[in-house]
Amino acid sequence: MKKSFVRVAAGASALAMLMAGCGGATSSSGTTSSGSTSSGSTSSGGAASSGKELTYWSMWNSTEGQAKVIQEAADAYYEATGVKINIEWKGRDVKTLIGPALDAGEKIDFFDTDYMNNAQQNGKYLADLTEMAEAADYESHALPVLVENVKSWSDGKLTVIPYQPYTTGVWYNKAMFENAGIEAEPKTWEEFLDVCEKLKASGVNAITCNSSDLTLLYGYQFARYVGQEKVVETLNEATWSSVPEAKQAADEIRTLFDKGYMSENAPAQWPEGQNELGFDESAMILQASWVPNEIVQNTMNNEIQWGFFPWPSVTGGVDGPEAAMIGAQGFGIVDKSENKQEAFDFLMTVVTGEYDLKMAEAVSSIPSDIQNTQWPASVVAAQPYYEGMTKAYNWAIGLETNNTYKDILQNNLGELVAGNMDGQAFVDAMTAAK
């Protein structure tokens, strides 16, 4: 008789049985299987095969750190339960491949992509996991705001399991702050400008950005005044000229460029902007929590001591450090799958406990399991703000969700920071685009 897989709700000891991996074999097609390939056989040192096989379409490539941890977890799950996970490493293209494949009747048990995309775009394919999550006490391990977001996009149902979450804010080089005589992180826009002035005077670029970061910079500044809902309303209804804060935020972002606080190379093509921190040319960047690891990988600079603070508050604004742009990847289980419980049980081993922590360590990311309180050194400065956050912004504060205006907005922001538009010209151009 095969071993019964003990769920997370039974306690931390349930995950200890999954530590031993047996190593999967990767085929030339990019498919990896966990454990033995013979149905009914016994895996090495583990449970008799149940004969059950699950197919997982993954957003990762097999060489990535996330993939290696997931493969290890799949091997351990097979050892514990005799259930084999066949993994097809699709990479980021999975988000465009999964719908047509499921429509064509391909048998896929679960898959992953961005958690918002999964809930909103793939909802018709996904099973409601609410009852299984309650039985496993899953929500005691999950960041509440991520779960609430999924439910808000899924008519109150839990259809996606978020994992590898990220947060955003200003990442900075602590040594550069110290060299510039900066003793405290800025909390307000005025304090932020003062920090920029001190950094510039010390001989470094105060801040830099990639060209793709312009919507983040402007979106954060605008949302600090009016909140995300009003930002998205202004975008969708093209009411820019009638919202004074839209002009004010534009003028303030242009100030960073006009005063020479922003790197003269910014906005640079990705990843050249962010790499300036790794080359000790710039002190700060507004980006997601994956950026420290990317910078280290790109520039081989392991010496940076990373600091972090939320985007500053503004006078008269409605949002402050409690509001941040966060997100996650997300697993979804196909509603037509005959192995939903087995898929869910496996996913609990990935998003909680030992393997969640291994993934965080492998790629210097935030743990999914809020009970895993030991964060990697490169992102730990964001931990108190992440844990105290109560309001979630979407990516770019929703400014990239409207395909009608997405490119127009990016072009006009480019004109703004190049000095070809002031705030009034920017909002007039955006209003005229309607």
GUTOR-307497 format. One line per 10 residues: for each residue x, y, z of N, C-alpha, C. Coordinates in steps of 0.05 Angstrom, whole numbers, plus 5000, padded with zeros to 4 digits. Example, Ala and Ser with C-alpha at 12.3 -4.5 7.8 and 13.67 -1.06 7.14 Angstrom:
5264/4886/5156/5246/4910/5156/5264/4934/5156  5257/4955/5142/5273/4979/5143/5258/5001/5157
This chain:
5017/4976/5000/5000/5000/5000/5018/5025/5000  5011/5044/4984/5027/5068/4983/5022/5085/5008  5042/5102/5014/5040/5120/5036/5019/5141/5031  5005/5149/5051/4986/5171/5048/5001/5197/5050  4995/5216/5033/5008/5242/5034/4995/5259/5055  5010/5268/5074/4999/5284/5096/4999/5313/5089  4976/5326/5092/4973/5354/5083/4986/5373/5103  4990/5397/5093/5002/5418/5108/4989/5422/5135  4963/5419/5136/4948/5424/5161/4957/5405/5183  4969/5383/5177/4978/5364/5197/5003/5374/5212
5016/5395/5201/5039/5406/5215/5064/5405/5198  5085/5417/5208/5110/5419/5192/5122/5392/5187  5117/5372/5204/5129/5346/5199/5119/5333/5174  5096/5342/5164/5085/5330/5139/5104/5335/5116  5119/5357/5117/5137/5363/5094/5164/5349/5097  5171/5340/5120/5197/5327/5124/5200/5302/5107  5178/5288/5103/5178/5263/5088/5184/5268/5058  5184/5294/5050/5188/5300/5021/5216/5309/5015  5235/5305/5034/5262/5317/5031/5278/5301/5011  5274/5276/5008/5292/5260/4992/5282/5259/4963
5297/5270/4944/5290/5269/4916/5305/5247/4902  5293/5236/4881/5306/5214/4867/5316/5222/4840  5311/5247/4832/5323/5257/4806/5307/5248/4782  5296/5267/4767/5281/5260/4743/5298/5260/4719  5289/5247/4698/5303/5247/4673/5290/5265/4653  5306/5282/4641/5295/5302/4622/5297/5292/4594  5274/5293/4580/5274/5284/4552/5282/5307/4534  5287/5301/4509/5295/5321/4490/5273/5341/4484  5248/5333/4491/5225/5351/4486/5221/5371/4508  5238/5370/4529/5235/5389/4551/5216/5380/4572
5209/5354/4571/5191/5343/4591/5207/5328/4612  5200/5332/4638/5214/5318/4659/5194/5303/4675  5201/5278/4682/5184/5262/4698/5196/5258/4726  5180/5256/4746/5190/5250/4773/5188/5220/4777  5209/5208/4789/5208/5181/4797/5208/5161/4774  5198/5137/4780/5199/5115/4760/5180/5119/4738  5186/5108/4715/5168/5110/4692/5150/5086/4688  5152/5066/4706/5136/5042/4703/5113/5042/4723  5089/5044/4713/5066/5044/4730/5065/5019/4747  5061/5022/4773/5058/4999/4791/5085/4990/4802
5107/5002/4794/5133/4995/4805/5137/5010/4831  5160/5004/4844/5166/5017/4869/5189/5036/4865  5186/5061/4873/5207/5081/4870/5229/5075/4890  5253/5085/4884/5276/5079/4901/5273/5089/4929  5270/5070/4948/5267/5077/4976/5241/5090/4984  5221/5090/4966/5197/5104/4971/5172/5087/4968  5150/5100/4963/5124/5087/4962/5120/5072/4936  5103/5052/4936/5096/5038/4912/5081/5058/4894  5086/5056/4868/5073/5074/4849/5043/5070/4850  5029/5093/4851/5000/5092/4851/4989/5087/4823
5006/5091/4803/4997/5090/4775/4986/5116/4765  4984/5136/4783/4974/5162/4776/4996/5179/4765  4990/5193/4743/5010/5212/4732/4995/5238/4726  5008/5260/4735/4997/5286/4731/5015/5302/4711  5002/5318/4695/5017/5334/4675/5016/5363/4684  5040/5375/4686/5043/5403/4694/5056/5418/4672  5044/5439/4662/5056/5457/4643/5068/5481/4659  5094/5484/4657/5108/5503/4674/5116/5528/4659  5115/5551/4672/5124/5576/4661/5154/5579/4661  5168/5560/4674/5197/5563/4677/5211/5546/4655
5236/5553/4650/5254/5537/4634/5269/5518/4653  5276/5495/4644/5287/5475/4662/5313/5483/4676  5327/5503/4664/5353/5511/4676/5350/5532/4698  5326/5543/4701/5322/5564/4721/5321/5553/4749  5328/5570/4768/5328/5562/4796/5301/5553/4806  5280/5567/4797/5253/5559/4806/5247/5530/4796  5255/5525/4771/5249/5498/4759/5263/5476/4775  5288/5481/4783/5303/5461/4797/5290/5454/4824  5280/5474/4837/5267/5469/4863/5241/5454/4858  5225/5462/4838/5200/5449/4833/5205/5420/4825
5226/5415/4809/5232/5387/4802/5240/5370/4827  5255/5383/4845/5262/5368/4869/5237/5362/4886  5219/5381/4887/5194/5376/4902/5177/5354/4888  5177/5354/4862/5162/5333/4847/5174/5305/4852  5200/5304/4853/5213/5278/4858/5207/5269/4887  5207/5287/4906/5201/5281/4933/5172/5272/4937  5154/5286/4922/5126/5279/4923/5121/5250/4913  5135/5243/4892/5133/5216/4882/5143/5196/4902  5165/5202/4915/5176/5184/4935/5156/5180/4958  5141/5201/4965/5123/5200/4988/5096/5187/4980
5088/5190/4956/5060/5183/4949/5058/5163/4926  5079/5160/4909/5077/5144/4886/5062/5157/4863  5056/5183/4866/5043/5199/4845/5064/5213/4829  5065/5209/4803/5086/5220/4786/5077/5246/4773  5094/5266/4774/5089/5292/4761/5105/5294/4736  5092/5295/4713/5106/5299/4688/5106/5329/4682  5130/5340/4680/5132/5369/4677/5141/5377/4649  5126/5394/4637/5133/5404/4610/5141/5433/4614  5167/5438/4610/5179/5465/4615/5173/5483/4590  5152/5498/4592/5142/5514/4569/5155/5542/4569
5165/5551/4592/5175/5579/4593/5152/5599/4594  5159/5624/4590/5139/5645/4592/5117/5644/4571  5122/5629/4550/5102/5627/4529/5077/5611/4538  5079/5599/4562/5056/5583/4571/5031/5599/4572  5034/5626/4577/5010/5642/4580/4994/5644/4554  5008/5641/4531/4993/5641/4505/4988/5613/4495  5001/5594/4506/4998/5566/4496/4976/5551/4511  4971/5558/4536/4954/5542/4553/4924/5542/4543  4914/5565/4536/4886/5566/4527/4880/5549/4503  4895/5553/4481/4890/5536/4458/4893/5506/4463
4913/5499/4480/4917/5471/4487/4893/5459/4501  4883/5473/4521/4860/5463/4536/4835/5463/4518  4832/5483/4501/4809/5483/4483/4810/5459/4464  4834/5450/4458/4837/5428/4439/4834/5401/4454  4830/5402/4480/4826/5377/4495/4851/5364/4506  4873/5378/4506/4898/5367/4517/4895/5363/4547  4904/5340/4556/4902/5333/4584/4924/5346/4600  4918/5366/4615/4937/5381/4632/4923/5383/4659  4938/5376/4680/4926/5377/4706/4929/5404/4720  4952/5417/4717/4956/5443/4728/4978/5458/4713
4979/5484/4716/4998/5501/4702/5002/5527/4718  5021/5543/4710/5026/5568/4724/5034/5590/4705  5028/5614/4713/5036/5639/4700/5031/5661/4720  5033/5686/4712/5027/5708/4731/4999/5704/4743  4998/5708/4770/4973/5701/4784/4949/5717/4775  4953/5742/4769/4931/5759/4759/4922/5750/4732  4941/5745/4714/4935/5735/4688/4920/5709/4689  4929/5691/4707/4917/5665/4709/4888/5667/4718  4883/5683/4739/4855/5686/4749/4837/5700/4729  4847/5721/4716/4830/5737/4698/4827/5725/4670
4848/5714/4659/4848/5705/4632/4841/5675/4629  4847/5660/4650/4843/5631/4648/4822/5620/4667  4806/5638/4678/4787/5630/4698/4768/5608/4689  4760/5608/4664/4741/5588/4654/4751/5560/4655  4778/5557/4657/4790/5531/4657/4795/5521/4686  4793/5538/4706/4804/5532/4732/4784/5521/4752  4794/5503/4769/4777/5491/4790/4776/5510/4813  4754/5508/4828/4751/5523/4853/4765/5507/4875  4786/5519/4887/4802/5505/4906/4795/5512/4935  4773/5526/4939/4766/5537/4965/4764/5515/4986
4750/5494/4981/4746/5473/5001/4772/5459/5008  4788/5453/4987/4814/5440/4992/4832/5458/5008  4831/5484/5002/4848/5503/5017/4840/5505/5046  4814/5504/5051/4804/5505/5079/4813/5480/5094  4811/5457/5081/4819/5432/5094/4849/5431/5101  4865/5444/5084/4894/5445/5088/4903/5469/5105  4884/5486/5113/4891/5510/5128/4911/5527/5112  4907/5528/5086/4926/5541/5068/4928/5571/5074  4906/5584/5081/4908/5613/5084/4924/5622/5108  4931/5604/5126/4948/5611/5148/4977/5613/5139
4982/5605/5114/5009/5606/5102/5011/5628/5081  4989/5639/5073/4989/5658/5050/4986/5687/5058  4998/5705/5043/4994/5733/5048/4965/5740/5042  4950/5750/5061/4921/5754/5057/4914/5771/5033  4929/5792/5027/4922/5810/5005/4924/5795/4978  4942/5776/4975/4944/5761/4950/4920/5743/4947  4912/5730/4968/4888/5712/4967/4863/5729/4961  4862/5752/4974/4838/5769/4970/4837/5779/4941  4860/5785/4929/4860/5793/4901/4850/5771/4883  4859/5746/4887/4850/5724/4871/4820/5721/4873
4810/5722/4897/4781/5719/4901/4765/5741/4888  4776/5766/4889/4763/5788/4876/4761/5785/4846  4780/5771/4834/4780/5767/4805/4765/5742/4797  4756/5726/4817/4745/5699/4812/4718/5696/4825  4702/5717/4827/4675/5716/4839/4675/5703/4867  4696/5710/4883/4696/5700/4910/4709/5673/4914  4717/5660/4892/4729/5633/4893/4759/5635/4893  4772/5615/4906/4801/5613/4904/4808/5595/4881  4815/5606/4859/4821/5591/4835/4851/5589/4829  4867/5605/4842/4896/5607/4837/4910/5607/4864
4932/5592/4865/4949/5591/4889/4974/5609/4883  4975/5633/4895/4998/5650/4890/5024/5638/4901  5046/5643/4887/5072/5635/4898/5094/5654/4887  5117/5652/4898/5139/5670/4892/5130/5699/4889  5120/5710/4911/5109/5738/4909/5132/5758/4906  5124/5782/4897/5143/5804/4896/5129/5829/4907  5146/5847/4916/5137/5874/4923/5154/5894/4908  5146/5919/4909/5161/5940/4895/5166/5964/4913  5186/5978/4907/5194/6002/4922/5221/6011/4912  5234/6027/4928/5260/6038/4920/5282/6021/4933
5298/6008/4916/5321/5993/4924/5345/6011/4922  5362/6010/4942/5385/6029/4942/5410/6016/4953  5433/6028/4947/5459/6020/4956/5465/6034/4983  5466/6019/5004/5469/6031/5031/5496/6046/5033  5517/6036/5020/5543/6049/5022/5542/6077/5010  5527/6080/4987/5524/6106/4975/5509/6126/4992  5489/6116/5006/5474/6133/5024/5492/6143/5047  5508/6124/5057/5526/6131/5079/5547/6151/5070  5558/6147/5046/5578/6165/5035/5567/6193/5031  5541/6195/5024/5529/6221/5019/5519/6234/5045
5523/6221/5068/5514/6232/5093/5485/6230/5098  5472/6211/5085/5443/6207/5089/5439/6187/5113  5425/6197/5133/5422/6181/5157/5395/6168/5160  5375/6176/5144/5349/6164/5146/5336/6161/5119  5321/6141/5115/5306/6137/5090/5284/6157/5088  5280/6168/5064/5259/6188/5061/5231/6177/5063  5213/6192/5075/5185/6183/5077/5166/6200/5060  5174/6225/5055/5158/6243/5039/5172/6251/5013  5157/6263/4995/5168/6271/4970/5190/6292/4974  5186/6311/4992/5205/6331/4998/5231/6319/5009
5229/6299/5026/5252/6285/5037/5266/6270/5015  5251/6258/4997/5263/6243/4975/5279/6261/4957  5269/6285/4951/5285/6304/4935/5310/6312/4949  5309/6315/4975/5333/6322/4991/5353/6300/4989  5344/6275/4991/5363/6252/4988/5375/6252/4960  5359/6258/4940/5370/6259/4912/5391/6280/4910  5387/6303/4922/5406/6325/4921/5433/6317/4934  5431/6304/4957/5455/6296/4971/5471/6274/4955  5456/6256/4943/5469/6235/4927/5483/6248/4903  5469/6266/4889/5481/6279/4866/5507/6294/4874
5506/6308/4897/5529/6323/4907/5552/6304/4914  5546/6279/4920/5568/6260/4927/5581/6249/4903  5571/6254/4879/5584/6246/4854/5572/6221/4841  5548/6213/4849/5535/6190/4836/5508/6199/4826  5497/6183/4807/5469/6187/4799/5451/6180/4822  5433/6197/4829/5415/6191/4852/5397/6168/4845  5387/6167/4821/5367/6147/4814/5370/6141/4784  5362/6117/4776/5362/6110/4748/5336/6094/4742  5332/6088/4717/5309/6071/4709/5313/6059/4682  5299/6037/4677/5296/6026/4651/5273/6040/4636
5273/6038/4610/5251/6051/4595/5224/6040/4603  5223/6014/4610/5198/6002/4618/5189/6010/4645  5205/6025/4660/5198/6034/4687/5183/6060/4688  5179/6074/4665/5166/6100/4666/5138/6099/4677  5123/6077/4670/5096/6075/4680/5096/6070/4710  5117/6057/4720/5119/6052/4749/5124/6079/4763  5143/6094/4753/5149/6120/4766/5125/6138/4767  5113/6142/4743/5090/6160/4742/5066/6148/4757  5062/6122/4753/5039/6110/4766/5040/6112/4796  5063/6107/4808/5066/6110/4837/5060/6138/4846
5072/6158/4832/5069/6186/4841/5040/6194/4839  5027/6187/4817/4999/6194/4813/4981/6180/4834  4986/6155/4839/4970/6140/4858/4973/6149/4886  4997/6159/4893/5000/6170/4920/4981/6193/4926  4974/6207/4905/4954/6229/4908/4925/6219/4908  4918/6201/4890/4890/6195/4886/4882/6166/4889  4902/6148/4892/4896/6120/4895/4893/6106/4868  4896/6080/4868/4897/6065/4843/4871/6066/4827  4848/6065/4841/4823/6065/4827/4819/6090/4810  4827/6113/4821/4825/6138/4806/4845/6139/4783
4868/6128/4787/4888/6127/4766/4877/6111/4742  4866/6088/4747/4856/6071/4726/4831/6084/4713  4814/6097/4728/4791/6111/4717/4801/6134/4698  4821/6148/4707/4832/6170/4690/4842/6159/4664  4856/6136/4665/4866/6124/4641/4844/6115/4622  4825/6100/4633/4804/6088/4616/4784/6109/4605  4779/6130/4620/4760/6150/4611/4774/6174/4598  4801/6174/4598/4816/6196/4586/4808/6223/4597  4806/6225/4623/4798/6250/4636/4822/6265/4648  4845/6261/4636/4870/6271/4648/4869/6301/4654
4859/6317/4636/4860/6346/4639/4842/6356/4662  4823/6339/4670/4805/6348/4692/4814/6337/4719  4837/6324/4720/4847/6313/4745/4873/6328/4751  4872/6348/4769/4897/6364/4774/4921/6348/4783  4916/6326/4797/4938/6310/4807/4953/6296/4785  4940/6291/4762/4953/6279/4740/4975/6297/4729  4969/6323/4727/4989/6342/4718/5011/6345/4739  5003/6347/4764/5023/6351/4785/5043/6328/4787  5033/6304/4785/5050/6280/4785/5069/6280/4762  5060/6289/4738/5077/6290/4714/5099/6310/4718
5092/6334/4729/5112/6354/4733/5133/6345/4753  5125/6330/4774/5143/6321/4794/5162/6299/4784  5152/6282/4767/5170/6261/4756/5190/6275/4737  5181/6295/4721/5200/6309/4704/5221/6323/4720  5215/6332/4744/5235/6345/4761/5259/6327/4766  5255/6302/4769/5278/6283/4774/5298/6285/4751  5288/6289/4727/5305/6290/4703/5316/6319/4700  5299/6339/4704/5308/6367/4700/5330/6374/4720  5329/6364/4744/5349/6372/4764/5374/6354/4763  5375/6335/4745/5398/6319/4743/5400/6297/4764
5378/6291/4776/5378/6269/4796/5378/6242/4782  5363/6241/4760/5362/6216/4745/5387/6213/4727  5396/6189/4724/5419/6184/4707/5415/6195/4680  5437/6206/4668/5434/6218/4641/5429/6196/4620  5433/6171/4627/5427/6149/4609/5399/6139/4610  5384/6149/4630/5357/6140/4635/5337/6157/4619  5315/6145/4610/5308/6116/4613/5324/6099/4593  5338/6079/4603/5355/6062/4587/5341/6036/4580  5350/6023/4559/5339/5997/4552/5345/5977/4574  5325/5960/4580/5330/5939/4600/5351/5920/4590
5370/5912/4607/5373/5918/4635/5394/5939/4641  5401/5956/4621/5423/5975/4624/5418/5995/4647  5393/6003/4650/5387/6022/4671/5393/6011/4699  5381/5988/4705/5384/5976/4731/5413/5967/4736  5427/5960/4715/5455/5951/4718/5473/5973/4728  5465/5998/4726/5481/6020/4736/5486/6017/4766  5467/6005/4780/5471/6001/4809/5494/5980/4813  5494/5960/4796/5515/5940/4799/5543/5950/4791  5544/5971/4774/5569/5983/4766/5576/6007/4784  5561/6011/4806/5566/6033/4825/5564/6060/4812
5546/6063/4793/5542/6089/4780/5517/6103/4791  5497/6088/4799/5472/6100/4809/5465/6087/4836  5450/6103/4852/5445/6094/4880/5418/6081/4883  5397/6089/4867/5370/6079/4873/5356/6071/4847  5336/6054/4850/5318/6047/4828/5292/6038/4840  5270/6047/4827/5243/6038/4834/5237/6013/4818  5236/5990/4831/5231/5965/4817/5221/5944/4836  5216/5920/4824/5206/5898/4840/5229/5883/4854  5221/5866/4872/5240/5852/4890/5258/5832/4875  5253/5828/4850/5271/5810/4835/5296/5825/4825
5296/5852/4827/5317/5868/4814/5344/5865/4828  5346/5862/4854/5373/5858/4866/5387/5833/4855  5372/5811/4853/5383/5787/4842/5391/5790/4813  5374/5803/4797/5381/5808/4769/5406/5824/4766  5409/5845/4782/5432/5862/4781/5458/5847/4788  5456/5830/4808/5479/5814/4816/5486/5795/4794  5466/5782/4782/5472/5763/4760/5483/5777/4736  5474/5801/4730/5483/5815/4706/5510/5828/4709  5517/5837/4733/5541/5852/4737/5562/5838/4754  5555/5816/4765/5573/5800/4782/5582/5816/4807
5566/5835/4815/5572/5851/4839/5557/5840/4863  5572/5825/4880/5559/5813/4903/5564/5830/4928  5575/5854/4925/5583/5869/4948/5563/5889/4957  5542/5894/4941/5522/5914/4949/5506/5905/4973  5504/5923/4993/5486/5920/5015/5461/5934/5008  5439/5919/5005/5415/5930/4994/5398/5942/5016  5388/5966/5011/5368/5979/5028/5342/5981/5012  5321/5988/5026/5294/5989/5013/5277/6009/5028  5261/6024/5013/5239/6040/5026/5216/6043/5006  5192/6046/5016/5169/6050/4998/5171/6076/4983
5158/6077/4960/5156/6103/4946/5144/6123/4964  5156/6148/4965/5148/6167/4986/5119/6177/4984  5109/6186/5006/5082/6198/5007/5083/6227/4997  5060/6238/4990/5058/6265/4980/5039/6281/4997  5042/6307/4998/5024/6324/5014/4996/6323/5003  4977/6316/5020/4949/6315/5012/4941/6289/4998  4960/6270/4997/4954/6245/4983/4938/6225/4999  4926/6206/4985/4908/6186/4999/4923/6161/5006  4946/6155/4993/4961/6131/4998/4989/6137/5008  4999/6118/5024/5026/6120/5034/5040/6093/5033
5058/6088/5052/5074/6063/5052/5057/6038/5055  5032/6040/5064/5016/6016/5066/5007/6006/5039  5011/6022/5018/5002/6014/4991/5027/6009/4974  5027/5985/4961/5050/5978/4945/5041/5961/4922  5057/5962/4900/5052/5946/4877/5064/5918/4882  5046/5899/4885/5055/5871/4891/5043/5852/4871  5053/5828/4871/5042/5808/4854/5055/5781/4860  5051/5762/4843/5061/5735/4847/5058/5719/4822  5071/5697/4820/5063/5676/4801/5040/5661/4813  5026/5645/4797/5003/5631/4808/4998/5604/4794
4993/5584/4811/4986/5558/4801/4956/5556/4798  4947/5544/4776/4918/5538/4772/4915/5509/4766  4895/5496/4778/4888/5468/4772/4865/5467/4753  4868/5452/4732/4847/5450/4711/4822/5436/4722  4799/5448/4718/4774/5438/4729/4768/5410/4718  4776/5404/4694/4770/5378/4682/4790/5356/4691  4810/5364/4706/4830/5344/4716/4816/5324/4734  4824/5299/4731/4814/5277/4748/4832/5274/4773  4852/5291/4775/4871/5289/4797/4874/5315/4812  4852/5328/4817/4853/5355/4829/4865/5354/4858
4856/5334/4874/4867/5333/4901/4897/5327/4901  4906/5309/4884/4934/5303/4883/4950/5327/4874  4940/5342/4854/4953/5366/4845/4955/5386/4867  4933/5390/4882/4932/5409/4904/4952/5402/4925  4953/5376/4933/4971/5367/4953/5000/5372/4945  5006/5367/4920/5034/5373/4911/5040/5402/4912  5021/5419/4904/5026/5448/4904/5030/5459/4932  5017/5446/4951/5022/5455/4979/5051/5450/4987  5063/5430/4976/5092/5425/4983/5110/5446/4970  5101/5458/4948/5117/5478/4934/5114/5506/4947
5090/5513/4955/5085/5540/4964/5087/5544/4994  5092/5523/5009/5095/5525/5038/5120/5509/5046  5129/5516/5070/5150/5499/5083/5176/5499/5069  5188/5475/5069/5216/5471/5060/5222/5480/5032  5205/5471/5013/5211/5477/4985/5205/5506/4978  5186/5518/4991/5182/5547/4988/5207/5562/4996  5218/5555/5019/5243/5568/5028/5266/5563/5010  5268/5538/4999/5289/5532/4980/5287/5549/4955  5263/5554/4946/5259/5571/4922/5267/5599/4928  5260/5609/4951/5267/5637/4959/5298/5639/4959
5311/5620/4970/5340/5621/4972/5353/5617/4945  5341/5601/4928/5353/5596/4901/5354/5620/4883  5334/5637/4885/5332/5660/4867/5330/5687/4882  5336/5687/4908/5335/5711/4925/5308/5725/4923  5287/5710/4927/5260/5721/4925/5246/5719/4952  5222/5731/4953/5206/5731/4978/5193/5704/4981  5194/5692/5005/5179/5667/5009/5149/5670/5005  5136/5650/4995/5107/5650/4992/5094/5646/5019  5105/5629/5035/5094/5621/5061/5102/5642/5082  5082/5655/5093/5087/5677/5112/5099/5665/5138
5097/5639/5142/5110/5627/5165/5140/5622/5160  5149/5625/5136/5178/5625/5130/5188/5654/5133  5198/5660/5156/5205/5688/5163/5234/5694/5157  5249/5675/5148/5278/5680/5142/5280/5687/5112  5283/5713/5106/5285/5722/5078/5314/5723/5069  5319/5720/5043/5346/5724/5032/5356/5752/5038  5383/5754/5042/5394/5779/5051/5389/5802/5031  5388/5797/5005/5385/5818/4986/5357/5831/4986  5337/5818/4997/5310/5829/4998/5299/5833/5026  5314/5826/5046/5304/5827/5073/5296/5855/5082
5309/5876/5071/5302/5903/5079/5273/5910/5073  5261/5896/5054/5233/5901/5047/5213/5887/5065  5223/5869/5081/5205/5851/5097/5185/5866/5115  5194/5885/5131/5175/5899/5149/5153/5914/5134  5160/5925/5111/5140/5940/5095/5121/5920/5082  5131/5898/5072/5115/5878/5059/5094/5866/5079  5104/5861/5103/5086/5849/5123/5066/5869/5134  5072/5895/5132/5054/5915/5142/5036/5926/5120  5038/5917/5096/5023/5927/5073/4994/5919/5075  4976/5937/5070/4947/5930/5071/4933/5937/5045
4946/5950/5026/4933/5958/5001/4952/5950/4978  4941/5934/4959/4957/5924/4937/4951/5939/4912  4973/5950/4900/4971/5961/4873/4977/5938/4853  4964/5940/4829/4970/5922/4807/4996/5932/4794  5006/5916/4775/5030/5924/4761/5027/5951/4747  5046/5968/4751/5045/5995/4739/5020/6011/4748  5010/6003/4770/4986/6016/4782/4963/6015/4762  4962/5994/4746/4941/5990/4726/4944/6006/4700  4967/6021/4697/4970/6038/4674/4977/6022/4648  4982/5996/4651/4988/5980/4627/4966/5961/4620
4942/5965/4632/4920/5946/4627/4902/5953/4604  4904/5978/4594/4886/5987/4572/4903/5988/4546  4898/5968/4529/4913/5966/4504/4910/5990/4486  4887/6004/4488/4882/6027/4471/4902/6049/4477  4909/6053/4503/4925/6075/4511/4953/6068/4519  4959/6042/4520/4985/6033/4532/5009/6045/4517  5010/6043/4491/5032/6053/4476/5032/6084/4475  5008/6096/4474/5006/6125/4474/5017/6136/4501  5010/6123/4523/5020/6132/4549/5051/6129/4550  5061/6107/4541/5090/6103/4542/5105/6124/4525
5094/6130/4502/5106/6150/4485/5105/6178/4497  5083/6185/4509/5080/6212/4521/5097/6214/4546  5100/6193/4561/5118/6194/4584/5147/6197/4575  5154/6185/4553/5180/6189/4541/5185/6218/4533  5165/6230/4522/5167/6258/4515/5169/6276/4539  5155/6269/4560/5155/6284/4585/5183/6284/4597  5195/6261/4600/5221/6259/4614/5244/6269/4596  5239/6270/4570/5259/6281/4552/5259/6311/4552  5240/6323/4566/5238/6352/4567/5222/6365/4545  5209/6348/4529/5193/6358/4506/5165/6365/4513
5156/6358/4537/5130/6364/4547/5132/6372/4576  5115/6390/4585/5112/6394/4614/5086/6379/4623  5079/6381/4648/5056/6367/4658/5031/6373/4644  5026/6399/4637/5002/6406/4624/5000/6395/4596  5022/6396/4581/5023/6385/4554/5019/6355/4555  5029/6342/4576/5026/6313/4578/4996/6306/4582  4983/6319/4601/4955/6311/4606/4937/6319/4582  4944/6341/4568/4929/6349/4544/4932/6328/4523  4956/6318/4519/4961/6297/4499/4946/6272/4505  4946/6264/4531/4932/6240/4538/4902/6243/4536
4891/6267/4542/4863/6271/4538/4855/6271/4509  4872/6282/4492/4866/6284/4463/4867/6257/4450  4879/6237/4464/4882/6210/4452/4855/6195/4452  4836/6206/4467/4810/6192/4469/4796/6189/4442
